[in-house]
Amino acid sequence: MENQKSRSIALIGGGPAALFMLKEIVNQNLSVESIYIFEKNERLGVGMPYGKYGACNEHLANVSANEIPTLISDIPSYLSRYPIDDFPDYYLNGEFNPDQVLPRLLLGNYLENQFHEYIKLAVKHKIKVNVFTESAVIDLVYDSEKENYTVVITDDKEYEAEIVVLCTGHHWPITFEGQTKGWYDSPYPPSKFNQPTNFPVAIKGASLTAVDAVKTLSRLNGRYIHEDDKISYVLNEGSENFSIHLFSTGGYLPALRFHSEEEPYEVSWSMTLEEIYDYKEKNNGFVELDYVFNRNFKYPLKERDPACYEKIKDMTIEEFVEEMLTIRKELDSFTLFRAEYLEAKKSINRRQSISWKEILSAFSYAMNYPAKHFSAEDMLRLRKVLMPLISVIIASLPQESYKEIIALYEAGVIDHIKVDKESHVDSHKDGGAIYRFIDTGGKKHDLHYQLYIDGTGQQPLEFNDLPFEGLKNNGLISTGYLNFRNRDEGLKYFNEKGLNVKKDSNQGFYMQVKGLSINDHFQALDSFGNATKNLFIMAVPFIGGLNPDYSGLDFCDTASERIVKFIKNN
């Protein structure tokens, strides 16, 4: 039976994660008296990616209107009420294509609108909603006597809440940005690039984040010319020496969007908690990666594409990845890029999915939930073997972005350089950076660039990166870890550089992973491994160690549903 209506909930961060928390609080009719929403910037719902801190008009989301989780209004009804002038190419003469990707700023406007609609709905449910924008939370302190949390805004502003959900979203740690001229730790906000760069620019990574940087810099130094279905690029006068060098260890450009036949993400695809614990009981306390790969990739592939299944059914994960990357290794990255564009274009025109890619994306989403029950060996296999393929396939680069990159390539403005895993970047005393790497031919390079941007995307953050000392100092949170199933495997990795493998009191081994420890309900675990009362973490950079892949708005939707359901039942 549910408690009396006395709960107060604080949402730390007011972006998309907080929006979906608010949605679930209302939809599940959670008995709550007050909601406090603290957002460091001036707008609700947009977070970093969908507002001015993460995008300009040219930046596109990698989702279309029909792939956004259900909110009060869908995109077409929103556009019918709020016509747009800033994105004329998107909504021509009232014609709307639900399969077309959304401009990120337009998506942000929609999410902000929906946030305010849910606030109105919450108020109708007799919930008091307290919104604090331009209010950065500087600490969270737990009072064990009152059994609540104090949310500290400034030295003289504090608020109390029984339940806290961290929804802080993206976070880009600063290394040399602001100290070394020409060094940027991320491409965000894009407004910090405001003048032409008449020299070569280095971008680390070839992910969607790197594409954001490419879009920003290319517009500062030239213009795109649209003729029918083709785009060409011309440099501006005074930017004749501008070029972009993308550096990546995989040597692959992101895969393109294709026609999808299934719902983007279904909760039913993931193992249920009952299934997870039943499997662990029968398999020495672990969920096996091979089992999840069969359950969520091979078996669905058998149903959807029997011919493809027959080719890969007896392959190990390692053999499957090697097979799928073989053609990619043999082709120049831009040749492959063109081939994949034609494949994706045919998929869209014929409205036929590319089954193995679609199901691999679904697997990537589904394996998040059993992942925290993997052995350390399986997590290492996942990261070293599967994730390099998954990260390329699930990128879903919009076709418009492909056309711009190819236009740059045909104009001789962009190059993609594969580097060794030991490659690294050092800041340069005169500004910019030195990129140190060995190329595929074995030649060593130390190249100085006046402008360097880290475009590798959001990386999992460490325990010490969390800014809330009150949680860290009182043992309310802990670093994530996974045990090794096999002691000999743990011993093998014990001294490997870059892995935080430690010996436990029983002479076994465990591996610390980045970020914080959480349970299946996204509840924080304390330094003793016990659930911390009423503290939930859906700030993706801080749970990336145990949630290897998180998929934007869909992740927010699923995580919120699980958190609110747990609060309601407990």
VODO-768295 format. One record per residue: residue in three letters; x, y, z of N, C-alpha, C in turn. Coordinates in steps of 0.001 Angstrom, whole numbers, plus 500000, padded with zeros to 6 digits. Each point is the difference from the previous one (the first is absolute). Layout:
// residues N
ALAXYZXYZXYZ...
***
This chain:
// residues 570
MET500852498803500000499148501197500000500887501247500000GLU499611500985499224500842501186499846499889500909501218ASN501105500692500291500006500933501124499017501141499765GLN499730500744501070499176501202499857500717500999499104LYS499235500934499471500563500970499061500862501008500748SER501291499721500066500897500908500721501356500116499325ARG500204499245498944501315499983499378500313501308499273SER501273500374500062500507501089499168501177499446499215ILE500070500354498726501027499484499102500772501169499403ALA501326499901500028500851501006499364500635499391498757LEU499812500661498865500642499599498758501186500937499772ILE501208499442500056501211500811499870500375500023498525GLY499657501100499335500100500107498551498598500072499425GLY499825500868499020498671500198499432499950499737498512GLY500812499058499512500024499663498580499045498868499662PRO500292499243498925499111498915499574499773498932501070ALA501035499670500798499822498982501047498947500446501010ALA500060501263500396499002500526500950498612500041499363LEU499931500310498705498711500000499296499343498627500090PHE500759498954499722499405498659500016499723499520501417MET500777500462500989499645499724501394498649500628500331LEU499810501248499591498735500697500250498845499270499310LYS500241499565498773498988499232499261499568498767500789GLU500972499242500516499668498758500698499351500252501355ILE500425501061500690499370500344501279498503500243499789VAL499683500724498918498596500299499686499282498758499480ASN500605499300499039499335498857499370499760498844500960GLN500950499792500925499835498908500965499252500454501252ASN499555501264499979499209500541501109500724499811501332LEU501281500344500007500789499874501224499480500981501045SER499806499509501198499489500846501077501128500869500539VAL500062501224499526501085500908500365499425501396500196GLU500507500676501015499477501322500332500708501109499232SER501338499907499929500784501070499370501089499427499117ILE500241500693498885501134499682499128500847501262499888TYR501296499841500226500955501099499823500848499689498772ILE500092500946499094500805499812498786501079501085499977PHE501256499570499970501133500923500015500761499892498685GLU500027501076499236500676500019498698501020501133499981LYS501248499680499656501065501013500058499868501049498900ASN499376499643498883499815500964498914498594500587500027GLU499651500747498956498769500789500067498765499281499469ARG500180498826499348498853499330499385499830498584500529LEU498746499554500042499691498625500373499889499137498749GLY500333498709500143499737499031498943501080499833498958VAL500828501029499790500925499950498864501342499363500345GLY500403500043501267501299499471500380501124500646499206MET501097499263499843501103500504499180499742499816498504PRO499543498823499539499976499767498550498994500840499227TYR498895500405500634498866500533499246499784501501500204GLY500994500680500518499931501445500170501285500642499507LYS500172501278500296501150500752499465501341499508500535TYR499981499249501105501269499509500550500513498765499263GLY499162499460499090500441498809499282499710500008498517ALA499328501039499506499603499951498591499782501386499414CYS500147500063498681499549501137499195498948499460499028ASN499476500865499148498928499574499086500373498808499124GLU501301499888499653500399498943499071500163498633500655HIS499974499934501328500245498723500677498724499169500061LEU500120498729499621498842499110499910500047498943501091ALA498804499628500469499891498831500872500151498755499134ASN500263498845500633500041498771499204498720499193500205VAL498915500716500342498674499370500108499002500827499201SER498957499327499551498910500673499292498817500154500946ALA498975500703499536498840500287500841499324498729500491ASN499960498971499155499294498770500394500841499080500881GLU501215500431500359500852499184500877500089500561501414ILE499307501093500258500058500616501320499005499309500923PRO500416499638501218499058499370500925498761500870500204THR498894499350500327498712500674500113500016501074501082LEU499550501201499619499796501090500946498552500480499841ILE499634501125500594498607500451499947499567500250498557SER500821500746499255499712500278498585501117499421499155ASP499665499565498779501058499569499092500487501209499191ILE501052499791499219500605501097499244499019500647499010PRO499239499222499209499079500653499058498984500918500680SER499426499561501122499015500853500676500680501217500622TYR501233499828500460500755501146500532500240501022498889LEU500433499538498826500284500909498883498742500693499488SER498863499317500093498756500630499542499607501168500899ARG500435499943501263499676501078500949501087501052500073TYR501238499600499694501132500929500093500787499971498690PRO499505500678498974500708500003498701501426500516500164ILE500884499501499151501419500353500135500488500779498788ASP500866500956500256500621500779498934501499499710499884ASP500588499506501108501460499826500029500472498794499195PHE499091499068499693500396498768499312499112499785498774PRO500107500888499010499089499937498847500115498695499218ASP501201499379499997500171498767499238499309498814500655TYR499673500156501277499426498858500715498487499898499806TYR499337501115499989498536500006500025499510500883498859LEU500043499470498772499701500798498813498500500003499705ASN499416501202499940498595500159499623499070499090500807GLY500348499833501274499163499161500852500163498516499754GLU500922499638499072500239498577499727500967499449501047PHE499657498866500564500807499447501089500371498556499685ASN501281499686500121500477498643499769500458499414501338PRO499239499059500575500347499476501331501300499211500029ASP500491499583498819501251499230499945501234500889499907GLN499809501299499798501129500908499849500592500330501366VAL501337500033500072500638500321501281499696501444500389LEU499999500243501291499643501311500528501232500873500207PRO499934501287499652501038500927500449500029499995501533ARG501181500001500571500090499856501457499331501155500744LEU500146501223499491499379501139500685498474499914499932LEU499471499489498892498551499806499895499542498938500997LEU500747498920500090499671498957500972500041500568501412GLY500978500880500276500084500642501313498778500852500303ASN499529500765499002498798500815500203498800499122500338TYR499899498870499318498905499054500249500096499417501413LEU501206499563500391500172499411501338499714501027501094GLU500414501243499782499710501062500975498491500190500128ASN499312500015498867498542500142500011499349498853500783GLN500465498791499753499418498838500681500297500012501494PHE501157500514500384500343500122501420498958500878500695HIS499693501144499400499029500907500613498585499405499998GLU499687499187498984498700499322499981499894499000501147TYR501092499285500286499985499039501117499945500713501350ILE500620501178500085499888500779501239498533500352500252LYS499303500445498947498565500319500136499211498773500432LEU500339498861499416499297498760500336500269499596501452ALA501242500164500435500342499690501394499215500885500960VAL499896501276499674499238500933500848498533499574500070LYS499454499516498876498621499493499989499844498802500921HIS501098499250500157500010498836500896500273500420501449LYS499908501302500249500212500551501349501428499819500491ILE500959499996499067501423499943500362500562501403499872LYS500696500450501025500636501309499950501348499862499290VAL500162500719498890501248499926499218500784501294500188ASN501203499863500523500884501147500253501152499954499011VAL500064500981499107501019500012498954501044501075500303PHE501262499593499964501110500928500219500942499912498796THR499880500956499086500940500060498876501166500908500371GLU501076499911499218501244500725500297500420499780501454SER499835498765500443500279499628501393500811498711500020ALA501306500147500045500873498824500039500043499437501415VAL499804498696500122500100499335501306501477499784500304ILE500429500469501179501419499855500345500266498873500989ASP498940499513500683500208498855500888498672499357500373LEU500098498739500422498863499233500501500424499362501315VAL499242500259501049500375499518501332498836499199500580TYR500290498771500475498955499140500550499928500155501506ASP498786500169500531499753500093501443499362498688500444SER500761499177500707499504498673500370498865500060501017GLU499946501068500807498907500120500971498695500360499310LYS500061501003499141498794500404499256499710499057498834GLU501006499213499615499896499114498843499639500787498740ASN500701501108499795499812500763498772501314500625499545TYR499946500632498851501193500604499400499854501518499983THR501105500669500292500054501449499831500676500293498668VAL499293500731499150500540500409498705500555501405500172VAL501316500142499837500665501278500227500196500715498661ILE499397501172499863500132500784498772501141501001500146THR499924500811501019501097500906500350500138499905501506ASP500929500771500550500221499938501447498753500360500802ASP499115500790499420498836500429500775498683499480499430LYS500063499032499065498769499432499459500056498484500071GLU499098499430500779499943498552500163498542499551499945TYR499801498776499464498655499435499912500066498551500424GLU498925499522500624499978498622500484499063499150499160ALA500423498758499755499175499054499252500282498591500497GLU498962499161499996500176498624500466500712499130498976ILE499707500253498729500542499170498920500774500894499037VAL501176499517499573500823500758499054500291499125498786VAL499825500585498806500367499310498757500999500880499253LEU501196499464499772501015500742499252499709499885498506CYS499680501134499385499662500070498564500929500994499312THR501261500008500386500900501086499614500493499937498560GLY499777498889499296500290499967498565501470500067499643HIS500281500555498830501366500025499468500924500867500860HIS501258499574500025501010500764500746501333499816499284TRP500652501119499688501256499958499260501136500492500891PRO500803499091500553501113500418500853500978500889499239ILE500543500985500686500933500949499399501435499566500305THR500840499958498956501431499739500223500790501280499715PHE500152500341498705500793501191499651499163501130499408GLU498719499767499793499171501058499414499965501204500936GLY500222501166499441500040501218500817501402500346500454GLN500895499001500003501398500247500360500897500040498760THR499732499078499080500789499925498772499158500504498835LYS500432501059499367499269500541498855499933498948498890GLY498796499844499434499842499056498902499766498572500432TRP499849499756501297499687498648500507498566500016500512TYR499183499026499532498603499916500435499677498572500428ASP499489499876501215499686498676500543498702499425499473SER499225500790499295498797499523499318499591501064498983PRO499104499669499076499536501019499052498869500859500564TYR499741499905501304498825500667500579500398501073501013PRO499269501115500058498962500392499048500630500400498668PRO499295499779498881500590500326498700500267501483499813SER499344500840500795500192501456499877501412500433500340LYS500785499126500675501371500401500340500905500019498763PHE499546499381498901500722500095498732499333501109499182ASN500627501134499915499316501155499403500831500741498959GLN501100499373499546500795500670498973500645498962499089PRO500328500382498755500611499058499056501332499471500521THR500386498837499508501267499374500386500726499622498719ASN500881500859499570500670499800498716501221499086500162PHE499743498802500555501076499026500215499344498637500288PRO500753498909499944499433498683500296499573499893501470VAL498906499285500230499441499804501339499988498505500296ALA500383499624501228499962498593500418498768499750500863ILE499270498943499679498865499569500819500235498556500414LYS500033499765501298500171498637500502498647499294499980GLY499947498864499307498755499247499907499321500197498662ALA499085499067499687499212500101498769498544499683500320SER499597500347501222498649499705500467499048501120499606LEU498744499899500469499035501064499740500450501316500630THR500722499922501110500544501212500625501005500670499069ALA500854499183499370500964500547499040499268500631498813VAL498909499379499564499212500556498888499440501368500378ASP499590500156501267499543501313500460501080501058499795ALA501241499658500355501114500943499835500227500301498525VAL499907498972499162500170500185498553498952500972499467LYS498759499830500413498920500876499523500263501461500409THR500449500192501227500243501356500491501145500663499247LEU501160499315499934501195500602499395499852500204498493SER499340499055499329499876500128498541499197501234499622ARG499027500360500824499183501186499703500729501301500289LEU500990499954500861500792501199500266500991500286498871ASN500312498961499229501073500131499013499550499815498551GLY498726499763499796499519499787498641498497499909499963ARG499473499552498858498547499891499884499642498750499199TYR498840499469500314499471498842499274499055500502498912ILE500127499435498825499144500369498874499083498811499689HIS498695500206500078499014498940499790499478500060498566GLU500177498903499276499452499879498645499322498644499887ASP498668500036499896499189498774499967500325499149501234ASP500469498761499782500262499101501126501471500028500420LYS500789500852499362501443500012500264500407501276500728ILE501021499873500817500556501152500724501478500102499663SER500457501199499703501442500231499810500454501052501013TYR501301500118500159500563500898501017501071500880499373VAL499969501284500337500975500964499491500600500763501182LEU501317500087500045500672500750501062499818501495499799ASN499939500722501101499935501465499943501377500570499672GLU500000501198499468501263500709499806500611500270501379GLY501256499693500153500650500154501303500022498716500808SER499344498954499488500023498689500677500559498919499079GLU500830500404499050500513499051499014500811498861500625ASN500581500236501178500839498976500641499239499194501061PHE498702500270500119499189499262500985499807498548499548SER500174499079500927499665498589499758499742499337501350ILE499365498838499952499656499257501223500635498620499923HIS500714499620501063500557498657500113499294499291501158LEU499228498966499661499360499168501021500955498866500359PHE500213499768501290500879498916500452499169498983500790SER500122498723499649499316498980500800500802498708499991THR499843499215501062500714498715500090499313498927499164GLY498664500094499863499288498989499207500156500217498510GLY500092501267499603500121500298498576498679499975499262TYR498878500074500749498682499942499373499237501300500224LEU499278500409498974499053501097500144498677499422500484PRO499140500808500636498767499449500565499062499443498936ALA499302498925500345499023499405499087498795500923499854LEU499292499806498891498899500914499683498640499437500409ARG499053500929500128498620499603500277499449499188498831PHE499205498998500357499319499211498979498562499799500456HIS499184499370499164498599499810500356499886498970501120SER499258500349501030499798499103501140498561499504499995GLU499842498693500160498664499405499932499364499811501363GLU500807499944501032499492499732501342499863501298500777GLU499334499916501160500013501118500938501455500269500354PRO500393501279500170501417500287500274500555499173501161TYR499294499990501138500465499220501146498790499493500762GLU500012498745500335498903499402500747500525499498501333VAL499290500316501067500403499528501327500043498473500027SER499098499362499253499904498534500016501241499326499417TRP500833500764499273501211499404499436501004499620501089SER499993500729501113500985499758501052499588498821500871MET500996499372500603499706498958500985499258500631501173THR499001499316500502499321500466501210500886499715501203LEU499714500664501109500782499741501215499868498549500425GLU498780499445499849499796498592500373500882499090499149GLU500072500317498695500825499195499096501480500141500351ILE500421501227500314501404500241500365500386499189501231TYR499184500075501057500375499333501252499860498489499903ASP499052499539499204499869498560499781501223499479499256TYR500456500752498984501173499585499237501242500006500890LYS500152501053500810501176500087500882500053498829500978GLU498842499620500499499946498905500982500493498697499385LYS499763499825498709500380498753499332501377500076499355ASN500627501181500044501274500187499296501043500712500863ASN500143499529501222501068500459500901499979501500500268GLY498804500599499990499872501389500423500258501041498935PHE500093499584498722500246500957498916499004499787498871VAL499718501095499268499329499881498707501100499985498944GLU499918499062499067501062499853499011499712500839498758LEU501029500676499520499881500813498796499531499156498814ASP500534498789499868499599499142498879498502499720500022TYR499457499797501199498558499745500115499199501214499523VAL500398501192500442499281501221499612500143500240498499PHE501183499696499443500221500180498564499086499065499205ASN499874498764500455499086499062499323498547500439500152ARG499637500370501228498611500362500293499562501251499251ASN500875500994499957499606501306499482500593500354498643PHE500789499087499442500485500258498639499749498810499079LYS500575498841500315499903498872499065498560499518499816TYR499260499820501097498646499444499870499049500957499275PRO500026501324500311499159500920499210500420500042498522LEU501323499856499731500476499995498625499473498776499252LYS499931498875500689499475498766499394498570500208499504GLU499225500746500784498607500246499641499877501012498866ARG500820501053500044499874501104499051500757499752498695ASP501156499355500088500851499834498816500689498634500061PRO499248498930499673500543498641500133501295499782499215ALA500120500632498827501208499806499188501230500549500708CYS499862501201500580501117500598500743500308499169501241TYR498953499518500662500187499170501203500802498749499674GLU499680499348498870500714498778499623501490500250499841LYS500359501198499528501421500325499808500742500169501313ILE499301500502501020500729500372501226499618499149501218LYS499085499051499836499433499296501155501036499266500848ASP501056499477499351501007499240500757501218500836500373MET499956501296499674501147500862500301500012500407501471THR501199500105500563500151500633501311499824501511499812ILE499904500724501092499918501462499917501223500545499262GLU501167499465500336501240500467499373499979499759498493GLU499529498812499593499951499662498576498976500867499261PHE498865500263500661498970500844499389500529501416499757VAL500632500579501011500527501362499863501067500051498916GLU500885498999499980501053499956498987499391499937498601GLU498945499205499839499320499879498710499410501342499570MET499339500685500930499327501251499664500989501154499770LEU501179499898500601500984501071499831500970499740498854THR499995498775499442500965499656498961499906500943498809ILE498782500174499485499842500887498840500358501438500364ARG499724500366501239500315501358500443501506500211500062LYS500720498945500362501455500126500083500639500086498618GLU499339499382499011500589499931498665499766501278499189LEU498996500783500369499643501185499222500483501280500675ASP500381500964499195500241501348500498498725500495500677SER500142500767501071498822500366500797498974500781499194PHE500434500840499065499035500768499209499355499138498910THR500733499013499467499404499051499056498910499200500700LEU500298499538501207499013499274500804498813500900500332PHE500294501230500328498974500985500350498998500142498840ARG500536500104498772499137500116498815499166498727499798ALA500642498849500183499292498727499806498868499855501020GLU500282500375501246498968499879501037498871500999499777TYR500332501163499438498948500971499669499046499425498960LEU500563499371498951499150499412498958499131498883500574GLU500589499196500905499238498925500654498864500588500834ALA500320501052500765498986500623500860498914500684499161LYS500421500647498900499042500687499123499025498991499393LYS500529498854499576499147498950499434499028499473501058SER500499499856501229499142499545501105498840500966500224ILE500303501298499973498964501018500230499015500051498830ASN500536499993498764499128500080498824499066498798499895ARG500509498821500353499197498779499902499238499709501292ARG500274500828501023499399499795501322500278498582500502GLN501259499598499827500447498689500477501172500205500958SER499915499360501122501057500141500999501261499247499584ILE501129500374500619501227499197499932500014499214501300SER499510498775499940499594499282501217501100499883501043TRP501204499572499566501027499751501006500391501279500722LYS499989501140499281500344501266500644498905500428500974GLU498751499848499572498897500393500869499971499157501269ILE500216498696499851499942499108501165501225500199500886LEU501154500323499401501175500296500831499757501256500838SER499331501001499426499654501200500761499060499647501154ALA499044499122499724499072499565501051500741499230501088PHE500951499148499596500823499275500968500765500971500893SER500575501032499382500788500980500733499170500636501107TYR498747500283499699499094500590500997499635498967501067ALA499681498785499549499495498978500927501061499499500970MET501269499992499592501027499405500874500404500934501143ASN499518501255499971500314500897501110499542499448501343TYR498835499399500015499396499634501281500632498757500630PRO500313498949499226500767498905500618501492500294500143ALA500509501082499374501454500242499969500606500099501390LYS499260500585500955500573500138501345500088498658500725HIS499500498938499343500097498645500560500994499144499221PHE500740500633499065501051499285499278501190499760500927SER500822499029499631501316499869500634500909501082499420ALA501110500251500689500965500977499489500549499552498644GLU500192498658499840500496499498498719499051500359498861ASP498704499807500239499029500273498940499873501494499714MET500127500826501042499957501448499752501202500423499159LEU501169499414500269501185500309499194499806499542498563ARG499399498820499816499698499507498642499050500948499290LEU498969500426500708499018500907499418500676501278499529ARG500833500578500870500629501280499681501056499869498900LYS500783498948500058501106499869499046499553499448498652VAL499006499111500009499627499296498773498743500576499363LEU498909500046500769498703500369499413499787501505499858MET500387500764501028499678501430499977500624500759498825PRO501220499660499536500518500711498826499097499867498775LEU499346498840499848499056499824498891498683500709500311ILE499496499800501214498715500596500380500050501521499892SER501086500603500480500075501467500034499945500595498597VAL500513499261499008499921500472498612498578499828499471ILE499406498835500238498701499663499407498869500845500571ILE499999500252501312498851500676500616500046501516499838ALA501051500531499356500118501458499880498813500614499254SER499504499312498965498850500479499220500213501428499490LEU501117500213499327500297501329499450498934500375498969PRO499379501167500118498997500407499009500605500139498603GLN499183499711498977500468500092498613500486501405499655GLU499357501023500564500417501384499730501426500234500463SER500350499435501147501366500163500514500998499254499118TYR499601498831499517500861499255499075500332500859498778LYS498968500626499413500204500787498782500980501148500240GLU499921500601501192500928501096500302501436499489500134ILE500163498856500657501351499451500195500600499600498647ILE499193499385499141500488499622498673500336501245499176ALA499212501057500163500302501262499296501361500541500442LEU500281499928501283501310500432500514501116499124499440TYR499720498697499930501000499049499495500303500270498532GLU498945500215499219500187500255498570500688501342499748ALA499867500922500960500682501297499888501432499930500535GLY500412498821500479501354499829500525500219500663501345VAL498904500169500764500076500754501258500063499089501225ILE499571498731499862499966499134501183500760498709499721ASP500674499491501042500712498729499905499759499232501296HIS500086498676499898499786499141501165501230499130500173ILE500631500086501151501291499349500231499852498970501111LYS500335498753499677499972498941501014501308500019500779VAL499882499981501334501189500077500854500062498783500918ASP501171499767500570500190498883500918499379500306501358LYS499753498951500784499321500171501290500861500727501024GLU501297500073499750500889500737500908500125501473499595SER499311500399498956500075501404499570499519500905501123HIS500542501206500064499571500932501033500214501439499534VAL499377500905500728500043501412499637500579500782501170ASP500965500858499723500592500862501030499704501461499666SER499792500794501026499830501437499749501346500585499566HIS499941501051499186501221500629499479500191501360500662LYS501229500306500350500287501234500743499593501255499214ASP500007499905498688499623501157499174498534499961499578GLY499232499077500577498582499887499670499699498749499198GLY498750499538500096499595498805499274500566498737500620ALA500299499025499149500394498687500510500950499304499046ILE500734499028500560500814499102499183499331498632500015TYR499636499504498820499401498665499891501131499006499725ARG500217499084500915501076499024499885499386498632499694PHE500375499403498871499400498717499622500882499265499006ILE499684498715499846500627499171498968498904499641499005ASP500246500253498706498964499736499000499964498522499627THR499092499646499100499818498582499636501224499431499278GLY500839500886499476501233499537499354501169499855500953GLY499758500299501285501053499868501005500846501240500183LYS499646501093499307500792501225500102499544500823501206LYS500972500534500730499717500803501192499797501468499620HIS499013500652500611499716501406499706499875500805501294ASP500470501232499982499762500990501056499558501271499300LEU498681500181499872499463501103499202499434501099500886HIS500431501234499721499497501136500765498803500614499280TYR498913500201500746498795500660499488499703501231500846GLN499690501106499328499651501223500736498643499890500695LEU499148499108499475498676499802500597499750498510500148TYR499676499588501232499732498590500306498678499905500758ILE499141499048499582498717499771500676499877498520500349ASP499666499711501240499684498622500394498553499727499588GLY499828499133499015498660499682499508499618498558500263THR500552499414501071499731498578500278498637499768500640GLY499307501066500385498676499821500594500066499814501499GLN498819499843500590499912499860501448500685498719500464GLN500966500142500885500697498846500570499472499725501409PRO500036498736500435499603499713501387500901500750500974LEU499396500558501043500753500793500968500313499178501243GLU500934500508500787500472499295501195499250500476501246PHE500113499214501047499424500323501308500364501428500423ASN501278500339499853500461501315500479499516501171499147ASP499480499706498818499471501068499148498652500522500494LEU499321499216500839498699500442500507500209501213500905PRO499267501096499780500281501237500740499399500064501401PHE499267498966500421499267500081501274500780499319501133GLU500770500820500716500871499463501058499192499336501113GLY498797500509500263499167499431501051499650498549499760LEU499890499602498738499728498595499683501268499167500087LYS501117500569499540501262499245499974500568499807501400ASN499993501086500800500655499947501309499275499116501000ASN498705499803499811499226499214500957499746498568499535GLY500712499594498957499906498609499564498669499616499394LEU499225500992499544498668499705499456500055499469498570ILE501136500186499343500191499481498649501321499246499951SER500174499177498992501232499220499884500338499790498530THR501246499612499770500456499716498638499441498665499543GLY499599499930498725499494498746499457501112498967499874TYR499628498719500121500993498934499820499309498718499539LEU500779499120499408499521498683499581501019498951500421ASN499523498867500468500886498911500407500425499156498799PHE501201499459500087500435499018499003499392498645500346ARG499501499315498990499472498654500194501151499020500258ASN501100500214499239501132499085500042501194500696500639ARG500535499414501054501109500623500723501226500186499107ASP500263499015499142501174500092499119499859501170499016GLU498773500239499544499768501139499110500266501313500745GLY499535500060501255500237501191500807501480500238500212LEU500734498922500250501452500100500200500686500489498727LYS499503499537498854500576500390498708499884501511499783TYR498849500571500425499769501433499788500490500862501169PHE500470499353501067500317500697501248501007501131499787ASN500998499742499180501055501004499804499901500720498655GLU498880499810499291499883500640498683499763501496500160LYS500759500764499270499916501459500063498619500470499517GLY499450500948500739498724500578499593498786499294500550LEU500185498822500606498883499275500616500149500074501510ASN498920500312500671500043500139501453499545498689500637VAL500854498972499902499674498675500538500633499852501376LYS499195499534500954500476499885501380499688498617500557LYS500748499647501054499800498712500652499052500195501181ASP499052499069500161499069500124501125500480499161501187SER499241500025501090500422499333501246500007498482499876ASN499317499466498980499968498545499802501001499540498935GLN500934500883499674501037499722498998499443499888498581GLY498785500472499822499458500130498651500329501388499466PHE499481500319498826500300501298499388498721500693499544TYR500047501317500061498891500783499463500566501189499226MET499180500567499119500427501123499184499110501203500291GLN500628501101500391499242501242500142499681500531498602VAL498760500448499837499614500608498729499745501480500246LYS499974500761498924499798501441500160498591500285500498GLY499902501092500718498689500429500462499597499366501311LEU498713500073500291499469499629501297499270498668499942SER499878499409501177499313498723500119498508500241500187ILE499188499304499217498535500106500105499401498602499947ASN498758499882500497499308498722499870499075500029498789ASP499125499014499903499138499881498815498927501074499924HIS499832500756501078498997501076500021500672501374499908PHE501279500023499594500787501229499896500186500666501365GLN499904499211501036500212500493501362501489499919500326ALA500531501067500603501421500026500354500305498943501054LEU501197499415499920500468499064501019501089500672500821ASP499945499813501314500974500653500872501315499227500026SER500925500451500845501340499404500026499996498572500532PHE498875499549500582499880498610500457499212499145499005GLY499591500616498896499246499255498996498505499969500258ASN499543500762501003498565500050500304499349501164499254ALA498713499856499709499274501061499308499892501233500894THR500347501160499457499871501263500726498553500461499909LYS499419500254501151498570500309500040499664501235499163ASN499072499819499059499393501109499254500983500836499165LEU501084499375499551500938500692499110500122499197498702PHE499625500633498889499997499321498707500875500766499015ILE500669499243499109500954500617499078499653499616498572MET499562500986499214499818499768498572500797501019499189ALA501049500526500630500955500873499313500955499083499245VAL499804499878498688500673498942499244501530499997500104PRO500693501140500052501456499902500088500478499305501274PHE499148500012501032500429499422501284499551498554500201ILE499304499416499023499651498575500118500469499229498771GLY500869500642499191500454499377498764500818498735500204GLY500607499842501174500781498796500245499147498750500063LEU498787500134500526499094498861500122498863500053498983ASN499873501085499301499052500136498879500813500352498757PRO500540498992499294500983500272498942499469500818498834ASP498701499921499740499428500801498912498716500613500501TYR499829501277499761498747500639500388499510500790498810SER498718499942499764499473500479498724499077501188500160GLY500547501102500450499308501274499992498638500002500654LEU499008500474499265498662500179500549499383498667500393ASP500318498934499265499452498687500340500529499526501351PHE501282500254500237500563499659501306499275500772501098CYS499809501300499800499316500829501002498610499456500300ASP499303499591498953498629499502500140499967498705500808THR500864499039499628500008498701500667500486500113501446ALA501084500750500209500543500149501357498986500670500920SER499333501034499507498996500713500811498866499071500399GLU499554499198499040498903499067500298500389499039501113ARG501238499489499948500463499044501020500142500677501368ILE500547501211500000500210500708501265498662500303500679VAL499063500567499261498711500385500598499217498774500442LYS500059498940499225499313498752500391500555499475501318PHE501339500068500132500627499530501246499594500882501187ILE500033501320499823499604500918501086498561499719500416LYS499140499813499020498573499781500279499770498715500790ASN500766498972499675499794498696500643500782499829501293ASN500848500983500313500839499844501200499888501210500916
***
